[in-house]
């Protein structure tokens, strides 16, 4: 059993870390939301966060897919190579819905910045 001071310390650490956890998730739009309501987000700057599943780069440009727990989206980078597959990153960029056919939407995110 933990002592009262140890319990208070753990509670204090949990409360102190809460804003950092919330800030890390703040503003990330689920990929499913982007794809299911593409007309709402088309042309707008959004943030996504997830794991890089595929990546390719050539001459300082890159393309990669990010998967979160709701879906996957292709990201185009014109100012840098693609991040390595398997890395978890956050990306800010302009969402572009290319076309929708039935329930399927083909869309990309034009990268403006990324964070690790």
C-alpha positions in Angstrom: 0.0 0.0 0.0 1.3 3.5 -0.8 1.9 6.1 1.8 -0.3 9.3 1.8 2.6 11.5 0.6 3.4 9.1 -2.3 -0.3 9.0 -3.3 -0.4 12.9 -3.2 2.8 13.1 -5.3 1.4 10.7 -7.9 -1.9 12.7 -8.1 0.0 16.0 -8.4 2.2 14.5 -11.3 -0.9 13.3 -13.0 -2.6 16.7 -12.8 0.6 18.5 -13.9 0.9 16.3 -17.0 -2.7 16.6 -18.0 -2.3 19.9 -20.0 0.7 18.4 -21.9 -1.4 15.4 -22.9 -4.4 17.6 -23.9 -2.1 20.0 -25.9 -0.6 17.1 -27.8 -4.0 16.0 -29.0 -5.5 19.4 -29.4 -6.6 20.3 -32.9 -5.9 16.9 -34.5 -8.8 16.0 -36.8 -9.7 12.3 -37.1 -9.0 11.2 -40.7 -12.4 9.6 -40.8 -14.0 13.0 -40.3 -12.0 14.5 -43.2 -13.0 11.7 -45.6 -16.6 11.4 -44.5 -17.3 15.2 -44.7 -14.7 16.2 -47.4 -16.7 19.1 -48.7 -16.6 20.7 -45.2 -12.8 20.5 -45.0 -11.9 21.0 -48.7 -9.3 23.8 -49.0 -9.0 24.2 -45.3 -5.9 23.9 -43.1 -6.2 20.9 -40.7 -4.0 18.9 -38.4 -3.8 15.2 -38.3 -1.7 12.8 -36.2 -0.8 9.2 -36.8 1.7 6.6 -37.9 3.5 6.7 -41.2 2.6 3.5 -43.1 4.2 4.1 -46.5 6.7 6.7 -47.7 8.5 7.6 -50.9 10.7 10.6 -51.7 12.6 12.0 -54.7 14.5 15.2 -55.2 13.5 16.8 -51.9 9.8 16.0 -52.3 7.9 13.2 -50.7 4.6 11.4 -50.4 3.5 9.3 -47.5 0.4 7.8 -45.9 -0.6 8.5 -42.3 -2.9 6.1 -40.5 -4.7 7.0 -37.3 -7.3 4.8 -35.5 -10.0 6.1 -37.9 -8.5 5.8 -41.4 -5.6 6.7 -43.6 -4.7 9.7 -45.7 -1.9 10.5 -48.3 0.3 13.5 -47.5 2.2 15.4 -50.1 5.4 17.3 -49.1 6.9 19.7 -51.6 9.5 21.1 -49.2 11.1 18.0 -47.8 11.4 14.3 -48.1 9.0 11.8 -46.5 9.4 10.8 -42.9 10.5 7.2 -42.3 7.8 4.5 -42.3 6.8 3.5 -38.8 7.3 7.0 -37.3 4.4 8.7 -35.5 4.0 12.4 -36.5 1.6 15.3 -36.5 1.0 17.1 -39.8 -0.5 20.5 -40.5 -1.6 21.1 -44.1 -4.3 22.0 -46.6 -6.9 19.3 -47.2 -7.8 18.7 -50.8 -10.7 16.4 -51.8 -9.9 15.3 -55.3 -13.2 13.4 -55.9 -15.8 11.3 -54.2 -17.5 8.3 -55.8 -20.2 6.8 -53.7 -18.8 6.4 -50.2 -15.2 6.5 -51.3 -13.2 9.8 -51.3 -9.8 10.3 -52.8 -8.1 13.1 -51.0 -4.7 14.4 -50.0 -3.1 16.7 -47.4 -0.6 19.2 -48.7 1.9 19.4 -45.9 2.7 22.8 -44.5 4.6 21.6 -41.3 5.1 18.5 -39.3 6.0 17.6 -35.7 7.4 14.4 -34.2 
